[in-house]
Amino acid sequence: MTEDERERLWRVRHELDAWPDFAPAQAALRKAFPVVSFTMLPTALVVDVSRHNAIAWDAVISCEMIGVYKPHAQAYATAARWMALDPAQILMVACHNFDLNAAHQAGFRTAFVRRPDEWGPEGPPDPKPNMACDFIEDGFEALMLRLLASR
């Protein structure tokens, strides 16, 4: 491979498409709640993918900013402190248990969104929530409707 081909291959992840139901649900939720990306991904990647998918966040908190990565408790505590919120005021939304389990242990509320295709044809390693989440939904639209109804 040439240097240009390697660079293009590496950069393609910055152009990934979001789940089709995510952007509309996120935009609706953002009208009612602060919506923050709290992620292990590099900040540049989140910015590029968000711009590619026309997703606007109230804030992006990348673990690279904190210097501690999820699922370490300090990452969750720092994100809550930066948002000036008690952890119990934050709802962590994810399709994987490791993040939700750690968020729950840090005092966050949790929402598990099922994404059976997240890991390809063999499915996710943990397709079912392995704890009592506050919300368990099959998609982001369903979660959005429940959260807006609970206001």
N, C-alpha and C positions, 0 to 999 in steps of 0.2 A: 504494500500500500504506500501511496505517496503521503507526504506530510499533510497536504491539503485534504486528501481522503480521510486520513486519521482525524484531523480536526473536524471535518464535517460529520463523521460518525460520532465523535464525542459530543458535538453541539446539538445533535438531533434531539436529545432529551430536553433541550430548552424549548422545543416546539411540540411537546406532547399535548394531546387533546384531553381535556377534563371529561369526567363522566358527563353524559348529556344532561342528566337531571340536576347536576350540581349548581351550575351558574345561575339558573333561574331561581332555585330554592335559596341559594346564598344571598342573592340580591333582595329577595322578599324578606328574608330574616334580617338583613342589614338595615331595613327601614324601621325595624322594631327593637333591635338589639345591636350592641357593638359586636362586630364579627372580626376575629383576629386569627391569622394563620400562625399557629404555634407549632413549629416544625423542626425536624432534624435535618432537613434539606438545606443546602447552601442558599443564602439570601438571593444571590444572582439568579439561581434556578427558579426560585419562587416568583421573583419579579418577572422573569421572562415568560414562564408558563402562564402566570396570571394575565399578563398583557396579551399573550397569544390567544387566551380564552375569554378576554374582556371581563375578567374578574377583578373587582375592586375590594380591597380590604380596608378596615379601619386602621389596622396595624399589621405588621409582619414581625414576629419574634422567631428568629432562627436560633437554634441552640449554638450555632457558631458565634452569635453575638454574646451569649451568656458565658460561653467557654466550658459549659457542662452539658452533656447530652442526655436526653431521655433514654432510659427510664429512671435516671438518677433523681432523687427527690428534690435536690437543690434546683434543678432545671424548672420544675413546676412551681416551687416556692418563689423563684426569681421572676418567672412570668407573671404570677399573681401580684407580686410586689410592684412590678413595672406597670401593671394595669390598675394599681391602687384598689385592688379588690381582695376580699376575703376568698380563699379558695372555694368555699361553699357557694359563692356567687358565680362561679365559672362552670360552664358545661363543656367538657372535652368531648368532641365528636370524632370517632374513628371507626375503621373497619377491621381493626386488629386489636387483639386482647392485650398485648404487652403494654401498649400506651394507656389503654383504659384502666388496666389494673393498677399501674403506677399512679395515674391521675387520681383514681379513687383513693388510694393509700395516702395521697397528698391532700385529700379533702375536697377534691373537685367532684362535681356531679358528672355523670357519664352518659353518653349515647352511643350505642353500637349500631352502625349502619351496615347491613349485610351486603357484601359485594362478592358473590360467588365466583365471578370471573377476574377478580383482582390479581390472582396469581397465575392466570392462564388456565388451560384445559384441565389440569389436575386439581384445581381449586386451592383455596387457601389452607395453610397448615392448621389454622384454628377458625373454622367457619362459623362457630357458634360462640356467643358470649359465654365466658366461663365464670361469670360472677353476676350478681344482680345489678344490672345497669338501670339507670333511671328511665331510659328510653331504649327500645330495641325496635328498629324499623327496617323495612326492605329497601328503602331508597331515601334520597334526600328530600323529595317532594313530600313523602309521608311524614318525615321528621319535621319539616317546615310547618306542615298543617297542624301537627300536634303541638308544636311549640307556640305557634301563633294563637291557637285555641286556648292554651294554658295561661295566657297573659292576663 
